[in-house]
Amino acid sequence: MIRPAHWLAGLAATFAVACTPTVPPVDLAAETAALRAAAQAYHDGAATMDTDAIAALYTADAAIYAPDTPTIQGMDGVEAFVTGFASAPGIQVQLDLVEVVVSADADMGYTMGLGEITTEGPDGEAVVESVRDFHVWRKDVDGSWKLVVDIWNSPVPLADPTG
């Protein structure tokens, strides 16, 4: 004879399994390739100073942490920063993608790039700065990868502040 408590426990377990949504497995290789393509699109946009293409890769709540600059937040800030950056005299950007990592559930990832930013100095001569470019990406509701955090710095040591 089946006891009512056992019957109810079995019925509850059956409903729990039946009501659990099926999550398709994540294809990490495909997601890594998609993130690599998004990062390359960013690098290509930076190389050609395509400000619309660059800005389109950011989330609405993105933050940019550029050297010697206050934090830039939100799409209005991103668009203004990208436009201003692209208008700098003699600006050229060359970045090489060196690392792409996607989380196990493929909702977040990061990329690392190395490169150079060239600008025109006060004397009209080209100033070349080596940079490390680190991006945190988030999967958007449409399935595309979008930049949520953009930070870069220089591997060149700062001058000794003590003199």
Disulfide bonds with the S-S distance in Angstrom:
none
